Amino acid sequence: MMTDPNDDMLDDIFAQARAVTPDPSADLMARILADVVSPASEATLVAGPGLWARLSGMLGGWPALGSLLAATVAGIWIGVAPPATVEDFAASLLGDAVTVSLFAQDGIFDLGDLADG
């Protein structure tokens, strides 16, 4: 079995490097201790962005949020008061026309319920 002489040389170099124990200089230790002892008021803390800023950035900024808001309002509007063509299309898909009233016909909005007598 043959050994590579370069491997033996590398083993010797690594053994020498492991034998050396580095000692930090006195100046380095003084600076480290000065950093540890310094008051925390000198440190500047930077607050990160808030929840709305992170959400806005995640969605694409204010233009994207404006478009999302406009689409939401339009969807609610079409859902509450759909145009006749949407009602006809939904009725043709579902088979029956369904009408939902937000206000009852015999509710407190009738003038006779509020009048004395």
Steps between C-alpha positions, in 0.01 A plus 500: 500500500644830392436831668504832327786721626276808459250352746779444756614858458144630546457289813819655643380854419158437660666353811717812535195726458310308770793537739494882486257666743419856393493755782308825442697817548444721804366778275235269351390384845476863620278594205275197557461584868428865415219388267355274767508765774364787286143606586216383280383860442783546252372219284256614236206275446320530169135400505390284212206580276153465649232249414332715233832583335597131483154405366513780243845392387396137478202584278688739274466845655226760501400461133430131553309570822290763320417254222414231754272741686325606177443137398364419847257792497386413147445136601293599802300747291427242228414243767253726680341672197576291192411631155214330318735317264682340794168393654387351167832318454490363857141390452588320177790322674317410820159449346302713745500871558583575861442845643626603841372818661714671757201673658179328600185644346314507829794627709530814705553705185129514433362833612195347661706317763663817622187718512286526812152376486 
